[in-house]
Amino acid sequence: MKPKIIKTEEEYTEALARVEALMDAKLGSLKEEELELWSLLVERYEQEHFPVDLPDPVEAIKFRMEQEGLRQKDLAKYFPGKNRVSEVLNHTRPLSIGMIRALHRGLGIPAEVLLREIPA
């Protein structure tokens, strides 16, 4: 199969097999270039056919806390007032723009995740 835009499930399956076959390509080789091309084609197909929704902002904060080994008290510097951390983590208070900025800068959580509104 020649590299081309993937349009069907069958082409997707074939492209995945080709990516797998090229996984041991040496750096700088033609096979590595082919692997990169196939990977981009597969990624494009997956983004179109298997979109991944952004996570809930609070779940993203909790995930980052787990990654970094942080506790609620460690987040106090990103929130105005002591009780705000608990209120946000319990979904009883929405994030303010100031909190979003602080969490984005301090914890590196993407702003588009923190800005996401969750339907009630």
Order of alpha helices (4+ residues) and beta strands (2+ residues): alpha-alpha-alpha-alpha-alpha-alpha
